[in-house]
Amino acid sequence: MSAAAGKPSRSASAIIASTTSGCHLLKIDGYSRTKGVPTGERIKSRSFTLGGHRWYIAYHPNGSGQQYADCISLFLVLDENVTTAMKAQHKFSVADELTDQAPSLASQAVHNHNSQQRWGNAMFMKRADLEKSAHLKDDSFTIRCDILVIMDYRAEDLPKDTPPTFVSVAPSDLHQHLGDLLKTEKGADVVFQVGGHTFAAHRCVLAARSPVFSAELFGGMKEGDTAGVVRIDERRQRCLRHCSVLRIPTPYR
């Protein structure tokens, strides 16, 4: 058999970002005293190394500008000279306790960091929110900065038997299953009497399909004799007709 007549061939490849990551904890000890720093001015953290690069955090206790004067502003700054912009993601959060579990950075933007360039959040947190929160203890709180540095991108071939990343979903056959329940009367827990005919049904399905039946079968309007038979008058016959999971005998449609 020729290749053209056989199973179509398939190949797969991937583009992979090589990364390195870590986190830095910055404790603000004596928070109330840092509020004396004027709006727009910063306090620098000590430099630290993560992902093979040196950084510092710029802490603005009264915001980085007048429009942010009621906020704490935080920025991550690349504290070294580079000839090519370095790509990285970062996220600031308030750390209540030490943890080795890093938050996901998947939703964070990838920024190009040049020498002494800053990226961050001018509205990290309103001071009023911090001061009434449990984060502030003994006039101190701790900021966590998670950083992921993208080292390079590379393309690789994937094994030929790599399964596709999509999943085929068959059309819903829920209506068929509900129809089978009605035909077999399996699990039926209520009987309706329409004229001289009776037929079985399922309370939960009826309640889900109709607020009228929900009230009558489970609520304060609950009806039915000791045998669980519900007698249907002309008004409720119309309601049954609109509940497609029931098949009312032909003379009563």
C-alpha positions as CSV (number, residue, x, y, z in Angstrom):
1,M,0.0,0.0,0.0
2,S,1.4,3.4,-0.9
3,A,2.1,6.1,1.7
4,A,-0.6,8.3,0.1
5,A,-3.2,5.6,0.7
6,G,-2.1,4.8,4.3
7,K,-2.4,6.7,7.5
8,P,-1.3,10.4,7.2
9,S,2.0,11.2,8.7
10,R,2.3,13.7,11.5
11,S,5.2,15.6,13.1
12,A,5.4,17.8,16.1
13,S,7.7,20.5,17.5
14,A,7.7,22.9,20.4
15,I,9.1,26.3,21.2
16,I,10.4,26.3,24.8
17,A,11.4,29.2,27.0
18,S,14.3,28.4,29.3
19,T,13.8,30.1,32.6
20,T,15.2,30.5,36.1
21,S,13.2,31.9,39.1
22,G,13.4,32.8,42.7
23,C,11.9,35.2,45.3
24,H,13.1,37.9,47.6
25,L,11.5,38.9,51.0
26,L,11.7,42.6,52.0
27,K,10.6,43.3,55.6
28,I,9.3,46.9,56.3
29,D,10.1,47.2,60.0
30,G,8.8,50.4,61.5
31,Y,6.2,51.1,58.8
32,S,4.7,54.1,60.6
33,R,8.0,55.9,60.5
34,T,8.4,55.3,56.8
35,K,5.3,57.3,56.2
36,G,7.4,60.5,56.7
37,V,9.0,60.0,53.3
38,P,7.5,62.5,50.8
39,T,5.3,61.4,48.0
40,G,7.4,60.5,44.9
41,E,10.5,59.6,46.9
42,R,11.7,56.0,47.4
43,I,13.6,53.9,49.9
44,K,15.9,51.4,48.2
45,S,16.3,47.8,49.4
46,R,19.7,46.2,49.5
47,S,20.7,44.7,46.2
48,F,20.1,41.0,45.8
49,T,20.8,38.4,43.1
50,L,18.1,36.3,41.5
51,G,18.1,34.5,38.1
52,G,21.8,35.5,37.6
53,H,21.1,39.2,37.8
54,R,21.2,41.9,40.5
55,W,18.1,43.8,41.5
56,Y,16.7,46.1,44.2
57,I,13.2,47.0,45.2
58,A,12.1,50.6,45.3
59,Y,9.6,51.2,48.1
60,H,7.5,54.4,47.9
61,P,5.5,54.5,51.2
62,N,3.5,57.5,50.0
63,G,3.2,56.6,46.4
64,S,5.4,57.3,43.4
65,G,3.4,60.4,42.4
66,Q,0.7,62.7,43.5
67,Q,-2.0,60.6,41.8
68,Y,-0.9,57.6,44.0
69,A,-0.4,59.6,47.2
70,D,-2.7,57.3,49.2
71,C,-1.0,54.1,48.0
72,I,2.2,52.2,48.6
73,S,4.1,51.9,45.3
74,L,6.6,49.1,44.6
75,F,9.0,48.7,41.7
76,L,11.6,46.1,40.7
77,V,14.8,47.7,39.3
78,L,17.6,45.9,37.4
79,D,20.7,47.0,39.3
80,E,23.4,46.3,36.7
81,N,24.5,47.4,33.3
82,V,23.3,45.3,30.4
83,T,23.9,45.7,26.7
84,T,20.8,43.8,25.7
85,A,17.4,44.1,27.4
86,M,16.7,41.2,29.7
87,K,13.2,39.6,29.7
88,A,11.5,38.8,33.1
89,Q,8.2,38.5,34.9
90,H,7.7,39.4,38.5
91,K,4.9,39.7,41.1
92,F,4.7,41.6,44.4
93,S,2.6,40.2,47.2
94,V,2.3,40.6,51.0
95,A,4.0,37.6,52.7
96,D,2.4,36.7,56.0
97,E,4.6,33.7,56.5
98,L,7.5,32.0,54.8
99,T,6.6,29.5,52.1
100,D,8.5,27.7,49.4
101,Q,5.4,27.5,47.1
102,A,5.8,30.2,44.5
103,P,2.7,31.9,43.1
104,S,2.0,31.4,39.4
105,L,3.5,34.1,37.2
106,A,1.7,32.9,34.0
107,S,-0.7,35.9,34.0
108,Q,2.1,38.5,34.6
109,A,3.4,40.5,31.7
110,V,6.9,39.9,30.3
111,H,9.0,43.1,30.6
112,N,12.2,44.1,28.9
113,H,14.6,45.2,31.7
114,N,17.3,47.6,30.7
115,S,19.9,49.1,33.1
116,Q,18.3,50.8,36.1
117,Q,14.9,50.5,34.4
118,R,12.0,49.9,36.8
119,W,8.8,47.9,36.4
120,G,6.2,47.5,39.1
121,N,2.9,48.6,40.6
122,A,2.2,52.2,41.5
123,M,-1.0,51.2,43.3
124,F,0.3,48.0,45.0
125,M,-1.9,48.6,48.1
126,K,-3.8,51.5,49.7
127,R,-2.2,52.5,53.0
128,A,-5.6,52.5,54.7
129,D,-6.2,48.9,53.6
130,L,-2.8,47.8,54.9
131,E,-3.3,49.6,58.2
132,K,-6.6,47.8,58.9
133,S,-5.5,44.4,57.7
134,A,-3.9,41.5,59.5
135,H,-0.8,41.9,57.3
136,L,0.5,44.7,59.5
137,K,1.8,43.3,62.8
138,D,3.9,45.2,65.4
139,D,4.3,48.1,62.9
140,S,5.9,45.8,60.3
141,F,4.9,43.8,57.2
142,T,6.8,41.7,54.6
143,I,6.8,42.1,50.9
144,R,7.5,39.1,48.7
145,C,8.8,39.6,45.2
146,D,8.8,36.6,42.9
147,I,10.9,36.9,39.7
148,L,11.2,34.6,36.7
149,V,14.0,35.4,34.2
150,I,13.7,34.2,30.6
151,M,17.1,33.0,29.6
152,D,16.4,32.1,26.0
153,Y,14.0,30.5,23.5
154,R,14.7,27.3,21.7
155,A,12.8,25.0,19.2
156,E,12.8,21.3,19.6
157,D,11.3,18.3,17.8
158,L,8.8,16.3,19.7
159,P,8.4,12.5,19.5
160,K,6.3,11.4,16.6
161,D,3.8,9.6,19.0
162,T,3.2,12.9,21.0
163,P,-0.6,13.1,21.4
164,P,-2.4,16.2,20.1
165,T,-3.1,18.9,22.7
166,F,-6.8,19.0,21.8
167,V,-9.5,16.6,22.8
168,S,-12.5,15.8,20.6
169,V,-15.8,16.1,22.5
170,A,-18.7,14.1,21.3
171,P,-22.1,15.9,20.9
172,S,-24.2,15.8,24.1
173,D,-26.5,12.9,24.3
174,L,-28.1,14.0,27.6
175,H,-31.5,14.2,25.9
176,Q,-31.2,10.5,24.9
177,H,-30.3,9.5,28.4
178,L,-33.3,11.4,29.9
179,G,-35.5,9.8,27.2
180,D,-34.3,6.3,28.2
181,L,-35.1,7.0,31.9
182,L,-38.6,8.0,30.9
183,K,-39.1,4.9,28.7
184,T,-37.8,2.4,31.3
185,E,-39.3,4.3,34.3
186,K,-36.0,3.4,36.1
187,G,-35.7,5.5,39.3
188,A,-39.2,7.1,38.7
189,D,-40.5,8.4,42.0
190,V,-43.8,10.2,41.1
191,V,-46.9,9.2,39.2
192,F,-49.1,11.6,37.3
193,Q,-52.7,10.9,36.5
194,V,-54.1,12.7,33.5
195,G,-57.8,11.8,33.0
196,G,-57.9,8.0,33.0
197,H,-54.2,7.6,32.3
198,T,-51.2,7.4,34.6
199,F,-47.5,7.6,33.8
200,A,-44.3,7.7,35.9
201,A,-41.7,10.5,36.0
202,H,-38.7,11.7,38.0
203,R,-39.2,14.5,40.5
204,C,-35.7,16.0,40.2
205,V,-35.9,16.2,36.4
206,L,-39.3,17.9,36.6
207,A,-38.1,20.3,39.3
208,A,-35.1,21.3,37.2
209,R,-37.2,21.9,34.1
210,S,-40.1,23.8,35.7
211,P,-40.3,26.1,38.7
212,V,-44.0,25.2,39.0
213,F,-43.2,21.5,39.5
214,S,-40.3,22.4,41.8
215,A,-42.8,24.2,44.1
216,E,-45.4,21.5,43.8
217,L,-43.1,18.5,44.3
218,F,-40.6,19.9,46.8
219,G,-41.9,23.2,48.2
220,G,-44.9,24.4,50.2
221,M,-47.2,23.5,47.4
222,K,-46.1,19.8,47.6
223,E,-48.9,17.5,46.3
224,G,-49.6,13.9,46.0
225,D,-51.5,11.2,47.9
226,T,-49.9,8.5,50.0
227,A,-49.2,6.5,46.9
228,G,-47.3,9.3,45.3
229,V,-49.9,10.0,42.6
230,V,-50.3,13.6,41.4
231,R,-53.6,14.4,39.7
232,I,-53.3,16.9,36.8
233,D,-56.0,19.4,36.0
234,E,-56.3,21.2,32.7
235,R,-54.1,24.1,33.8
236,R,-51.2,21.9,34.7
237,Q,-51.6,19.8,31.5
238,R,-50.3,22.9,29.6
239,C,-47.3,23.1,32.0
240,L,-46.6,19.4,31.3
241,R,-46.7,20.0,27.6
242,H,-43.8,22.5,27.9
243,C,-41.7,20.1,30.0
244,S,-40.2,18.1,27.1
245,V,-38.9,15.2,29.3
246,L,-42.5,14.0,29.7
247,R,-44.6,12.4,27.1
248,I,-48.2,12.9,27.8
249,P,-50.6,10.4,26.3
250,T,-51.8,11.6,22.9
251,P,-55.4,12.4,23.9
252,Y,-54.2,14.8,26.5
253,R,-51.7,16.9,24.5
